[in-house]
Amino acid sequence: MKKADLERLAGNKLDSKMRSTAIPGRFAQDAAALPDRKAQRKLDAAAGLVPFACKLPAEMTQTLRERAAGHEGGINALVAELLNKALA
């Protein structure tokens, strides 16, 4: 076989492999299960959560991200815990 034919067959093989893979959940039916931003804001407000933005040094935010990776509640729970300790 010619090199061009081999390349075409390899392309066809790759194309059929890509078409046979399942659609990730975030694009299929599971996408509807996640609340949109407006619904998420309503859920947060009902839980008593309020958005709070501030500017922090880059080194501090990196440290927060590293600690939040091991924290069970994520970065939001970690910051809330640290603020409670500092304000108490």
HELIX and SHEET records of a PDB file:
HELIX    1   1 LYS A    3  SER A   20  1                                  18    
HELIX    2   2 ASP A   30  ALA A   33  1                                   4    
HELIX    3   3 ARG A   37  ALA A   46  1                                  10    
HELIX    4   4 ALA A   58  GLY A   70  1                                  13    
HELIX    5   5 GLY A   74  LEU A   87  1                                  14    
END                                                                             
